[in-house]
Amino acid sequence: MHPKEYLRQKLRACDTCYARYVAIKYRILSLLSLRYFFYDLWIVHQSMFWGANSHLSLSQLRAKLLFYYHKIEKGLCMPGRQRLFGIEVIPQILQILESWKQSGFSTNDPVYLGAINSLQAYATHLQAENLDPENKILSKVSIYLRAETPVEANADTPIIVQRDQLTEAVSFSNLRHLYLARRSARNFDNRPVANEVVARAVEAAQLSPSACNRQPCKVFAISDEKLRVSLLSHQNGNAGFGHLAPLLLVVTANADHFFGAIERNQPYIDGGLFTMSLLYALQVQGLATCCLNWCVTPKTDIAAHKLLDIPKSQKIIMYIAVGYAQKQTKVPRSHRKALNDVLEFK
Ligand SMILES: Cc1cc2nc3c(=O)[nH]c(=O)nc-3n(C[C@H](O)[C@H](O)[C@H](O)COP(=O)(O)O)c2cc1C
C-alpha cells in the first residue's frame, strides 16, 4: 500500500486524529494561499506606482487628467461662500495637457476636451467672482487657454441636474420591477447577439459612477467560439451552460488608473458598479446574463490575460455569459436575506 494511503487509513481509524489532520491540512493550505495575495499585491503595486520619469501611456494620461480636472469640476459645484480653489492642481493639469500634446495624442479625445472645457469654466468663474485678484492662477490658465481651440458652448460645465424629470421618468416601482426581472440565466438559445446591442449597453454602463470619474473599466466582447471556449475553460462556475451562451463578456478594470496603496481596492469597486449597470442595460434589451466569478489562481489569471492579450494591470473583474434565454428557462429562487439583516438604522 502507498505510504500516503496507509497514513490516511490510520488517521481515519481515529476520529480525533482525523479531525486534527484535516484542521492542520487546511491551516497549511490557507498559509500557502497567501501567495495569491502576494500576486495581487505585486500587480497592483506595479500598476499604481508608475515611477517619476516614466513615459505615460494614453490610458495613464487620461486617468491622471481625469483625476486632477475632476477636482476643478467639483470645485465649481461647491455650495456656500466662494473661495479660491485649484491652486494645487492647476499646475498638474497644465503639465499633463502639455505631455499629452508632446506625445502626439489626439486633442479631440473627450477627456482632453473635458479638461479644456473645465479650465474655461474655471477661468470664467474666477473672473466673475473676483476670486483671484492678484492673477496668481488666472494668468497661467489664460495663457494656456489662448493657445487652445475653445470648446463649444454645448459643453457647459457645471450642469444643473433636473431631478424632478428624472424621478418622473423612472418610478420606484418600475425600477424594482427591473431588479426583480433580472435573474442569472443558465440556458440560452443559439440566436447571436448583435454588436450594436452590446455597444448600446456598454455606452449606458459608461454612465456609472467611478472614483474621480477615472472610468477604469473596459469590456471585451467575445463571440469567436474558439476564444470563448478557451476563456471559459479557465473559469470554474460555467459547467453545463457556459458553452450555450453565444457571447462572453470579460469586464476588466485597469489598476493603473489609481495612484496609491490607499486606492488598492478601487478597481473592484468601480468594476462592480460598472458591471451592474451593464447587466441592466443588456436586460432591458431582451438579453439574459449570468455573471461568472473570477476566483482564480495566479496561473489561471495569467493564462486568461495571455488569451486576451492584455496587461496584468487590467484586472479581470468577472466574465458575463450573455444570450437570449430559452423559453421557459428555469432559474433558482435564490431567496434574499431578511431586510433587517441587511439594513440597520443607527
Ligand atoms: C461576481 C459574481 C460571480 C458569479 N459567478 C457565478 C458563476 O461562476 N457561476 C454561476 O452559475 N453563477 C454565478 N453568479 C451568479 C449568482 O449565483 C447569482 O447572482 C445569485 O445566486 C443570485 O441569483 P440571481 O442573479 O438570479 O438574482 C455570480 C454572480 C456574481 C455577482
The ligand as an SDF file (V2000), in Angstrom:
LIG
                    3D

 31 33  0  0  0  0  0  0  0  0999 V2000
  -19.4580   38.2380   -9.0690 C   0  0  0  0  0  0  0  0  0  0  0  0
  -20.4110   37.1190   -9.3420 C   0  0  0  0  0  0  0  0  0  0  0  0
  -19.9290   35.8970   -9.7260 C   0  0  0  0  0  0  0  0  0  0  0  0
  -20.8100   34.8630  -10.0550 C   0  0  0  0  0  0  0  0  0  0  0  0
  -20.3060   33.7000  -10.5190 N   0  0  0  0  0  0  0  0  0  0  0  0
  -21.1400   32.7320  -10.9250 C   0  0  0  0  0  0  0  0  0  0  0  0
  -20.6110   31.5570  -11.5290 C   0  0  0  0  0  0  0  0  0  0  0  0
  -19.4040   31.3930  -11.6640 O   0  0  0  0  0  0  0  0  0  0  0  0
  -21.4870   30.6200  -11.9470 N   0  0  0  0  0  0  0  0  0  0  0  0
  -22.8400   30.7770  -11.8360 C   0  0  0  0  0  0  0  0  0  0  0  0
  -23.5750   29.8790  -12.2480 O   0  0  0  0  0  0  0  0  0  0  0  0
  -23.3660   31.8890  -11.2630 N   0  0  0  0  0  0  0  0  0  0  0  0
  -22.5420   32.8840  -10.8250 C   0  0  0  0  0  0  0  0  0  0  0  0
  -23.0540   34.0380  -10.3000 N   0  0  0  0  0  0  0  0  0  0  0  0
  -24.5000   34.2290  -10.2040 C   0  0  0  0  0  0  0  0  0  0  0  0
  -25.0050   34.0890   -8.7650 C   0  0  0  0  0  0  0  0  0  0  0  0
  -25.0500   32.7600   -8.3970 O   0  0  0  0  0  0  0  0  0  0  0  0
  -26.3630   34.7810   -8.6810 C   0  0  0  0  0  0  0  0  0  0  0  0
  -26.2220   36.1380   -8.9750 O   0  0  0  0  0  0  0  0  0  0  0  0
  -27.0040   34.6470   -7.2970 C   0  0  0  0  0  0  0  0  0  0  0  0
  -27.2400   33.3200   -6.9660 O   0  0  0  0  0  0  0  0  0  0  0  0
  -28.3280   35.3950   -7.2160 C   0  0  0  0  0  0  0  0  0  0  0  0
  -29.2100   34.9760   -8.2370 O   0  0  0  0  0  0  0  0  0  0  0  0
  -29.7870   35.9580   -9.3370 P   0  0  0  0  0  0  0  0  0  0  0  0
  -28.6170   36.5780  -10.0760 O   0  0  0  0  0  0  0  0  0  0  0  0
  -30.6260   35.1270  -10.2550 O   0  0  0  0  0  0  0  0  0  0  0  0
  -30.5780   37.0220   -8.6420 O   0  0  0  0  0  0  0  0  0  0  0  0
  -22.1990   35.0650   -9.9390 C   0  0  0  0  0  0  0  0  0  0  0  0
  -22.6730   36.2950   -9.5020 C   0  0  0  0  0  0  0  0  0  0  0  0
  -21.8000   37.3140   -9.2200 C   0  0  0  0  0  0  0  0  0  0  0  0
  -22.3400   38.6530   -8.8010 C   0  0  0  0  0  0  0  0  0  0  0  0
  1  2  1  0
  2  3  1  0
  2 30  2  0
  3  4  2  0
  4  5  1  0
  4 28  1  0
  5  6  2  0
  6  7  1  0
  6 13  1  0
  7  8  2  0
  7  9  1  0
  9 10  1  0
 10 11  2  0
 10 12  1  0
 12 13  2  0
 13 14  1  0
 14 15  1  0
 14 28  1  0
 15 16  1  0
 16 17  1  0
 16 18  1  0
 18 19  1  0
 18 20  1  0
 20 21  1  0
 20 22  1  0
 22 23  1  0
 23 24  1  0
 24 25  2  0
 24 26  1  0
 24 27  1  0
 28 29  2  0
 29 30  1  0
 30 31  1  0
M  END
$$$$
